[in-house]
């Protein structure tokens, strides 16, 4: 059921185009699936927001679990045809940095980016990002950016999950959090579009477990290492007793 609600229709946005077209569903299978299928019908900056997703998708093919109307689950359409496909990890870094910046306002400096698409506060996951790009030749044509943020939910099946309310003890207005996130996403996107800025050093500054000894897992083997870099393709670079290794997404697991 398509439904515009008063609290979202009257958002006092601080953006030029991101979120200016906002479509709200009380219930939908997946905002990313919907927006990917209908990307040609919507303008850049469109937000598809759901009170409840029945088949929300996360990384590794996992389902994103979220209680109805307690959290933020939405997808954003960008059309970054100025970006080469080989540079698409820059878009990933920009979105994660925007989320980290937004949430650190409410949660403080313990808010970190966990490679490659999660936001942690301390050792708890509070948000996940799923970016699905459509390519045209060597350029990115459309990018559908799904964001799931645990705001007011306080009970989770996953032991390493948490929420803003669970961390601070405060209940939040979803629309206020959304306004802040969209502001910083647009700010970062316009920087990518209009400058030659590199986000890598900023990303590493806010990266979970960067330059810190920690335990990781590959092929059922647990070992100690230290994250020392991110390659331009997005590979994670870890130094361990065997030397320096690069890992694609899904090749290495964090032991929390």
N, C-alpha and C positions, 0 to 999 in steps of 0.2 A: 504494500500500500504506500503510495507516494503521499507525503504529507509535509507541509511547511508549518513549522511551529513558531510561535511568537518569539520565544527566547532566542532562536537562531535567525529568524527573519530580520530581527532588529539588532543584530550584532553591531557594535560600535567598532568596526574594523579600522586598523591603522595601516591599511594596504592600498595599493593602486588597483590591483587586479586579482591577487590571490584571495579566494574566498568570496569575491564579490558576487559570483554565481554559486549559490549553495543549495544543493538538493538534499532534502532529509527524508530518510526512510525509517519508519518505526521498526520494521523488520526487513532484512534482506539476507540473501545467502552469503554474499561477499561483496564488499564495496569495490575491491580490486577487480574481481571478475566482471561486475557490471560495467565499470568505467572502461576497462580494457575492450569490452565488446562494443561499447558505444562512444569510443573516444572521438570519432569523426563528427558526432552530433553536438559536442560541447566545446566551448571556448577555453583557451588556456587560462589556468587559474581556478577552474571549476572544482568544487569540493563535493564529493558524495559522502554524506555523513549518516551513520546508522545508530539508532538506539540499541539495536540488537542485530548481530550477525549469526546466522545459523550454521554457516560454513566458512567462517573467517579463516584466512590462510596466513601461516607464518613461514619462516625459513625452514629448509630441509623437508618441505612438504607437510610440516606439522600443522595442526589446527590451532588457531589462536582462540583461546577460551576467555570469555569475558561475560560477566553478569550484565543483564539488560539495564541500560540507563544509569550505570554507575561509573562508566569509563568513557574514554574517547576512542571511537573506531571510525576512521575516515580514510578516504583516498583523494589524492590531489592529482589533477592533470596538468602536466607541463609539456611544452612543445619546444624542446631545446635543440632545434635544427642547426644551431651555431656550434654544437658540440660534436666532435668526431667520436665515432663509436669506441675507438681505442682509449678515449679519455673519460669513459663513463663512470669510472670510480671517483672522479672529481665530484660528480653529482651525488654519489653516495656520501662522500665526505661532507659536502655542503649540508645535506639534509640532517645527518647525524650531529653536526656541529650546531645547527639551528635548534635541534631538540635539546642538546646538552645545555646550550646557552639559556634557552627558555626555562628548562626545569631547574637549573642551578639557581635561578631567581627565587624559587620556592623551596628548594631542598638543600642548597649550599654546594660547597666545593667537592663533596663526595660523589656528585653526579658525574659519571664517566661514560665514555663510548666504549662498549665492548665489541671488538672486531667480530664480524664486520657490520652488523646491523642492529645491535641492541643498545639500550641505555640502561646502565646499572646505577644504583645508589648504594654505596658500600659494596657488599657482595650479593645484592638482590637485584633481579631484573624487574624494571618497571615499565619498559617500553620496547617495542620491536618495530622494525621497518622492513617492508617488502617492496622493492623497486622492480618494475617490469618495463623494460624498454623495447620499443619497436624501432627497428633500424630501416633506413632507406639509403641504400648504397653504403657509403662510409660514414654517414651521419646518423645521429639519433633523430627520429621523427617525432615520436610520442614517448612520454615517460609517465607511467601511472605509479604513484608513490603511496603505498598503503602504510598507515601509522596506527598502531594500537598502543594506547597509553592507559595503564592502570591508575585510576584517580581515586575513587571512593570505595572500591571493593576491598574488603579486609580478609577474606578467606580464599585460599588457593589450594588446588590439588598439587601443584608443582612446588617443591620445597624451597626453591631459590627465587620464587616470585614474590613481589611485594607491590605496594601502591603508595601514592602520595599520602593518602590519609593514614595508612598503616605506619608510615615512617614518621609523620609529624603529629599524628593525633588530631589533625584538623580536617574538616570536610570542605571540599572545594566546589565552587560553581564551575561546571564544565565549560560554559561559554567564556569565562575569563581566561581559563587555561588555553582554550582554542585561539582566542584573539592574540595572545602572546606568541604562540607557536607560529601562527600564520605570518605575523609581523616579521619574525626572524628568518623564516623560510624565504619570504619575498626579498628581504634584505640580502641574504646570501646568494639567491638566484640572480639578482641584478648585478651583484659583484662579479659572478661568474660570466655573465653575459657581456658586461661592459668593460671588464679589465682583464689583465693577464695574471691575475692573482693566483698564487699556488697555495692550496689549503693544507698541504702535507704537514708542515711544522706545527700549525695550529691544531691539526687533528692529533698528532703524536702527543702534544702537550696534555690533551684531555683523554688519552687512550688508557683504558683499564689495563693495569699491570704493565704499563710501558716501563722498560729499563728496570724491572724488578724480578727477582728470582721467583719462579712459580712452577707448578706442576701442570703438565700437559699429557695428552694421551693420543697415540696413533697406533692403529692396528692392535688394540688391546694391550699395548705396552705403555706404562706410565713413566715419565722421565721429567727431569728438572731442566728448565731453560729460562731464557730471558728475552722478551720481545725487544728488538733493537731497531726495527725499521718497518716501513710499509713500501712495497714496490708500487710503481705507477699503475700497474694492472690491478692492484688491490691485494696482491699476495702478502701474507704475513711473514716477516723475517724474524727467526728465532735463533739465538745462539745457545748451544748446549755443549756437552763434553765432546761430541763428535765434530763440532765446528759450527758453521752457519748454514741454516736450512731455510728454504722458502716453501710456504704451504698455500695451496689453493683453499678456497672455502670448502668445508666438509672434510678436509684431509687431516685436520687437527682439532682436538677437543680440549677445552679448558677444564681442569679439575678445580672445582670450587669448594 
